[in-house]
Amino acid sequence: MKTPSKFGLLMLALFSTAAAAHGTHAASAQTQMLNTAPATNEEIAAAQTLIDKHFALWNSNDMSKYRQAYDAIYAKNFLMADYSGLARTYDDVVALIQKVQAAHPGFHFTPKPVAINHGLGRVTWGYGPADNPTLITGEDIFTIEDGKITSLRVFLNK
């Protein structure tokens, strides 16, 4: 068997250290997100109120109210993953809202009640015109921290 060179040993040590550091960080982040307690009625109600505000923003055409609504709904470190990409800032989210509204004039979101499972939330929704409000359906998976949505992943069903 060939003995590794000093360079090979150095690279192995660096990769091992980086992997260990990454694993520790990832495990720490995962532990922070995991909530082991079932949701209380108050937490479910607060999540529903927040999600209702989220969909009201997405249904609104009044851009003069976007900034205030955005700040009340989303955390500073907010991340939204949609099929078209990631939205991390106010400008990203507004651009996405405008893109969706322009592609589907007259459509509105109609959310169902939220479900919370150990710190992770889900809401299913319909999207369509008044005469066919579930033309498109999907669900959002979200997290809430300190009363604001910190992450939201969008899934389309049809």
CYANA upper distance limits for C-alpha pairs under 8 A (distance plus 0.5 A):
  4 PRO  CA      8 GLY  CA      6.13
  4 PRO  CA      9 LEU  CA      6.77
  5 SER  CA      9 LEU  CA      6.74
  6 LYS  CA     10 LEU  CA      6.56
  7 PHE  CA     11 MET  CA      6.64
  8 GLY  CA     12 LEU  CA      6.59
  9 LEU  CA     13 ALA  CA      6.60
 10 LEU  CA     14 LEU  CA      6.66
 11 MET  CA     15 PHE  CA      6.58
 12 LEU  CA     16 SER  CA      6.49
 13 ALA  CA     17 THR  CA      6.57
 14 LEU  CA     18 ALA  CA      6.58
 15 PHE  CA     19 ALA  CA      6.43
 16 SER  CA     20 ALA  CA      6.53
 17 THR  CA     21 ALA  CA      6.58
 18 ALA  CA     22 HIS  CA      6.49
 19 ALA  CA     23 GLY  CA      6.44
 20 ALA  CA     24 THR  CA      6.59
 21 ALA  CA     25 HIS  CA      6.66
 22 HIS  CA     26 ALA  CA      6.46
 23 GLY  CA     27 ALA  CA      6.42
 24 THR  CA     28 SER  CA      6.52
 25 HIS  CA     29 ALA  CA      6.62
 26 ALA  CA     30 GLN  CA      6.55
 27 ALA  CA     31 THR  CA      6.59
 28 SER  CA     32 GLN  CA      6.76
 29 ALA  CA     33 MET  CA      6.88
 30 GLN  CA     34 LEU  CA      6.75
 33 MET  CA    119 GLY  CA      7.69
 34 LEU  CA    118 HIS  CA      7.33
 34 LEU  CA    119 GLY  CA      6.95
 35 ASN  CA    118 HIS  CA      5.33
 35 ASN  CA    119 GLY  CA      5.43
 36 THR  CA    118 HIS  CA      6.00
 36 THR  CA    119 GLY  CA      8.18
 37 ALA  CA    118 HIS  CA      6.27
 37 ALA  CA    119 GLY  CA      8.39
 38 PRO  CA    117 ASN  CA      7.04
 38 PRO  CA    118 HIS  CA      5.81
 38 PRO  CA    119 GLY  CA      8.35
 39 ALA  CA     43 GLU  CA      6.34
 39 ALA  CA     44 ILE  CA      6.91
 39 ALA  CA    116 ILE  CA      6.78
 39 ALA  CA    117 ASN  CA      7.31
 39 ALA  CA    118 HIS  CA      6.99
 39 ALA  CA    119 GLY  CA      7.80
 40 THR  CA     44 ILE  CA      6.79
 41 ASN  CA     45 ALA  CA      6.61
 42 GLU  CA     46 ALA  CA      6.59
 43 GLU  CA     47 ALA  CA      6.56
 44 ILE  CA     48 GLN  CA      6.60
 44 ILE  CA    114 VAL  CA      7.78
 44 ILE  CA    115 ALA  CA      7.82
 44 ILE  CA    116 ILE  CA      7.15
 45 ALA  CA     49 THR  CA      6.71
 46 ALA  CA     50 LEU  CA      6.74
 46 ALA  CA    147 GLY  CA      8.21
 47 ALA  CA     51 ILE  CA      6.59
 47 ALA  CA    114 VAL  CA      7.68
 47 ALA  CA    121 GLY  CA      8.48
 47 ALA  CA    144 ILE  CA      8.08
 48 GLN  CA     52 ASP  CA      6.50
 48 GLN  CA    113 PRO  CA      7.28
 48 GLN  CA    114 VAL  CA      6.29
 49 THR  CA     53 LYS  CA      6.81
 50 LEU  CA     54 HIS  CA      6.74
 50 LEU  CA     73 ILE  CA      6.83
 50 LEU  CA    147 GLY  CA      8.42
 50 LEU  CA    148 LYS  CA      7.78
 50 LEU  CA    149 ILE  CA      8.15
 51 ILE  CA     55 PHE  CA      6.77
 51 ILE  CA    114 VAL  CA      8.28
 52 ASP  CA     56 ALA  CA      6.58
 52 ASP  CA    111 PRO  CA      8.10
 53 LYS  CA     57 LEU  CA      6.72
 53 LYS  CA     69 ALA  CA      8.12
 53 LYS  CA     73 ILE  CA      7.37
 54 HIS  CA     58 TRP  CA      7.00
 54 HIS  CA     73 ILE  CA      6.94
 55 PHE  CA     59 ASN  CA      6.55
 55 PHE  CA    109 PHE  CA      6.98
 55 PHE  CA    110 THR  CA      8.27
 55 PHE  CA    111 PRO  CA      7.90
 56 ALA  CA     60 SER  CA      6.55
 57 LEU  CA     66 TYR  CA      7.30
 57 LEU  CA     69 ALA  CA      7.28
 57 LEU  CA     70 TYR  CA      8.18
 58 TRP  CA     97 ILE  CA      6.46
 58 TRP  CA    109 PHE  CA      8.04
 59 ASN  CA    108 HIS  CA      6.10
 59 ASN  CA    109 PHE  CA      6.93
 62 ASP  CA     66 TYR  CA      7.54
 63 MET  CA     67 ARG  CA      8.33
 65 LYS  CA     69 ALA  CA      6.69
 66 TYR  CA     70 TYR  CA      6.32
 66 TYR  CA     94 VAL  CA      8.25
 67 ARG  CA     71 ASP  CA      6.72
 67 ARG  CA     90 TYR  CA      8.07
 68 GLN  CA     72 ALA  CA      6.88
 69 ALA  CA     73 ILE  CA      6.75
 70 TYR  CA     74 TYR  CA      6.36
 70 TYR  CA     90 TYR  CA      7.54
 71 ASP  CA     75 ALA  CA      7.84
 72 ALA  CA    148 LYS  CA      7.70
 73 ILE  CA    148 LYS  CA      5.82
 73 ILE  CA    149 ILE  CA      6.65
 74 TYR  CA     78 PHE  CA      6.44
 74 TYR  CA    148 LYS  CA      5.59
 74 TYR  CA    149 ILE  CA      5.27
 74 TYR  CA    150 THR  CA      6.71
 75 ALA  CA    145 GLU  CA      8.29
 75 ALA  CA    148 LYS  CA      5.77
 75 ALA  CA    149 ILE  CA      6.27
 75 ALA  CA    150 THR  CA      5.69
 76 LYS  CA    150 THR  CA      8.33
 77 ASN  CA     88 ARG  CA      7.70
 77 ASN  CA    150 THR  CA      6.95
 78 PHE  CA     88 ARG  CA      6.18
 78 PHE  CA     89 THR  CA      7.69
 78 PHE  CA    149 ILE  CA      7.38
 78 PHE  CA    150 THR  CA      5.05
 78 PHE  CA    151 SER  CA      6.03
 79 LEU  CA     86 LEU  CA      7.49
 79 LEU  CA     87 ALA  CA      6.39
 79 LEU  CA     88 ARG  CA      5.26
 79 LEU  CA     89 THR  CA      8.40
 79 LEU  CA    150 THR  CA      6.92
 79 LEU  CA    151 SER  CA      5.29
 79 LEU  CA    152 LEU  CA      6.94
 80 MET  CA     86 LEU  CA      6.11
 80 MET  CA     87 ALA  CA      5.47
 80 MET  CA     88 ARG  CA      6.88
 80 MET  CA    151 SER  CA      6.20
 80 MET  CA    152 LEU  CA      5.24
 80 MET  CA    153 ARG  CA      6.32
 80 MET  CA    154 VAL  CA      8.24
 81 ALA  CA     85 GLY  CA      6.50
 81 ALA  CA     86 LEU  CA      5.16
 81 ALA  CA     87 ALA  CA      7.02
 81 ALA  CA    152 LEU  CA      6.87
 81 ALA  CA    153 ARG  CA      5.31
 81 ALA  CA    154 VAL  CA      6.74
 82 ASP  CA     86 LEU  CA      6.62
 82 ASP  CA     87 ALA  CA      8.33
 82 ASP  CA    153 ARG  CA      6.78
 82 ASP  CA    154 VAL  CA      5.66
 82 ASP  CA    155 PHE  CA      7.97
 83 TYR  CA    154 VAL  CA      7.77
 83 TYR  CA    155 PHE  CA      8.23
 87 ALA  CA     92 ASP  CA      5.41
 87 ALA  CA     93 VAL  CA      6.11
 87 ALA  CA     96 LEU  CA      8.32
 88 ARG  CA     92 ASP  CA      6.72
 88 ARG  CA     93 VAL  CA      7.76
 89 THR  CA     93 VAL  CA      6.81
 90 TYR  CA     94 VAL  CA      6.64
 91 ASP  CA     95 ALA  CA      6.53
 92 ASP  CA     96 LEU  CA      6.76
 93 VAL  CA     97 ILE  CA      6.66
 94 VAL  CA     98 GLN  CA      6.63
 95 ALA  CA     99 LYS  CA      6.60
 96 LEU  CA    100 VAL  CA      6.66
 97 ILE  CA    101 GLN  CA      6.60
 98 GLN  CA    102 ALA  CA      6.43
 99 LYS  CA    103 ALA  CA      6.69
100 VAL  CA    104 HIS  CA      6.82
101 GLN  CA    105 PRO  CA      6.23
101 GLN  CA    106 GLY  CA      8.34
101 GLN  CA    107 PHE  CA      7.86
104 HIS  CA    128 GLY  CA      8.45
106 GLY  CA    128 GLY  CA      8.17
106 GLY  CA    129 PRO  CA      6.19
106 GLY  CA    130 ALA  CA      8.33
107 PHE  CA    127 TYR  CA      6.78
107 PHE  CA    128 GLY  CA      4.94
107 PHE  CA    129 PRO  CA      4.84
107 PHE  CA    130 ALA  CA      7.66
107 PHE  CA    133 PRO  CA      8.12
108 HIS  CA    127 TYR  CA      5.94
108 HIS  CA    128 GLY  CA      6.10
108 HIS  CA    129 PRO  CA      6.83
108 HIS  CA    130 ALA  CA      8.09
108 HIS  CA    133 PRO  CA      7.66
109 PHE  CA    125 TRP  CA      7.05
109 PHE  CA    126 GLY  CA      6.15
109 PHE  CA    127 TYR  CA      4.98
109 PHE  CA    128 GLY  CA      7.42
109 PHE  CA    133 PRO  CA      8.03
110 THR  CA    125 TRP  CA      5.94
110 THR  CA    126 GLY  CA      5.60
110 THR  CA    127 TYR  CA      6.79
110 THR  CA    133 PRO  CA      7.54
110 THR  CA    134 THR  CA      8.48
111 PRO  CA    123 VAL  CA      7.21
111 PRO  CA    124 THR  CA      6.48
111 PRO  CA    125 TRP  CA      4.62
111 PRO  CA    126 GLY  CA      6.87
112 LYS  CA    123 VAL  CA      6.76
112 LYS  CA    124 THR  CA      6.09
112 LYS  CA    125 TRP  CA      6.19
113 PRO  CA    123 VAL  CA      6.90
113 PRO  CA    124 THR  CA      8.14
114 VAL  CA    121 GLY  CA      7.25
114 VAL  CA    122 ARG  CA      6.17
114 VAL  CA    123 VAL  CA      5.14
114 VAL  CA    124 THR  CA      8.05
115 ALA  CA    121 GLY  CA      6.09
115 ALA  CA    122 ARG  CA      5.74
115 ALA  CA    123 VAL  CA      6.94
116 ILE  CA    120 LEU  CA      6.11
116 ILE  CA    121 GLY  CA      4.82
116 ILE  CA    122 ARG  CA      6.93
117 ASN  CA    121 GLY  CA      6.78
119 GLY  CA    143 THR  CA      7.18
119 GLY  CA    144 ILE  CA      8.01
120 LEU  CA    141 ILE  CA      7.68
120 LEU  CA    142 PHE  CA      6.60
120 LEU  CA    143 THR  CA      5.80
120 LEU  CA    144 ILE  CA      8.27
121 GLY  CA    141 ILE  CA      6.12
121 GLY  CA    142 PHE  CA      5.50
121 GLY  CA    143 THR  CA      6.50
121 GLY  CA    144 ILE  CA      8.49
122 ARG  CA    139 GLU  CA      7.29
122 ARG  CA    140 ASP  CA      6.12
122 ARG  CA    141 ILE  CA      5.02
122 ARG  CA    142 PHE  CA      6.67
123 VAL  CA    139 GLU  CA      5.94
123 VAL  CA    140 ASP  CA      5.86
123 VAL  CA    141 ILE  CA      7.22
124 THR  CA    137 THR  CA      7.92
124 THR  CA    138 GLY  CA      6.20
124 THR  CA    139 GLU  CA      4.53
124 THR  CA    140 ASP  CA      6.91
125 TRP  CA    134 THR  CA      8.24
125 TRP  CA    137 THR  CA      6.19
125 TRP  CA    138 GLY  CA      6.03
125 TRP  CA    139 GLU  CA      6.34
126 GLY  CA    133 PRO  CA      6.33
126 GLY  CA    134 THR  CA      4.72
126 GLY  CA    135 LEU  CA      7.39
126 GLY  CA    136 ILE  CA      6.24
126 GLY  CA    137 THR  CA      4.94
126 GLY  CA    138 GLY  CA      7.10
127 TYR  CA    133 PRO  CA      5.93
127 TYR  CA    134 THR  CA      5.77
127 TYR  CA    135 LEU  CA      6.55
127 TYR  CA    136 ILE  CA      5.48
127 TYR  CA    137 THR  CA      6.54
128 GLY  CA    132 ASN  CA      6.16
128 GLY  CA    133 PRO  CA      4.71
128 GLY  CA    134 THR  CA      6.12
128 GLY  CA    135 LEU  CA      5.55
128 GLY  CA    136 ILE  CA      6.70
129 PRO  CA    133 PRO  CA      5.79
129 PRO  CA    135 LEU  CA      8.20
135 LEU  CA    158 LYS  CA      8.39
136 ILE  CA    156 LEU  CA      8.11
136 ILE  CA    157 ASN  CA      7.87
136 ILE  CA    158 LYS  CA      5.96
137 THR  CA    156 LEU  CA      6.59
137 THR  CA    157 ASN  CA      5.83
137 THR  CA    158 LYS  CA      6.07
138 GLY  CA    154 VAL  CA      7.83
138 GLY  CA    155 PHE  CA      5.89
138 GLY  CA    156 LEU  CA      4.62
138 GLY  CA    157 ASN  CA      5.23
138 GLY  CA    158 LYS  CA      7.57
139 GLU  CA    154 VAL  CA      6.57
139 GLU  CA    155 PHE  CA      5.76
139 GLU  CA    156 LEU  CA      7.03
139 GLU  CA    157 ASN  CA      8.04
140 ASP  CA    152 LEU  CA      6.78
140 ASP  CA    153 ARG  CA      5.95
140 ASP  CA    154 VAL  CA      5.11
140 ASP  CA    155 PHE  CA      6.64
141 ILE  CA    152 LEU  CA      6.08
141 ILE  CA    153 ARG  CA      5.61
141 ILE  CA    154 VAL  CA      7.15
142 PHE  CA    149 ILE  CA      7.40
142 PHE  CA    150 THR  CA      7.92
142 PHE  CA    151 SER  CA      5.83
142 PHE  CA    152 LEU  CA      4.79
142 PHE  CA    153 ARG  CA      6.85
143 THR  CA    149 ILE  CA      6.29
143 THR  CA    150 THR  CA      6.10
143 THR  CA    151 SER  CA      5.80
143 THR  CA    152 LEU  CA      7.23
144 ILE  CA    148 LYS  CA      5.82
144 ILE  CA    149 ILE  CA      4.88
144 ILE  CA    150 THR  CA      5.94
144 ILE  CA    151 SER  CA      7.83
145 GLU  CA    149 ILE  CA      6.95
145 GLU  CA    150 THR  CA      6.76
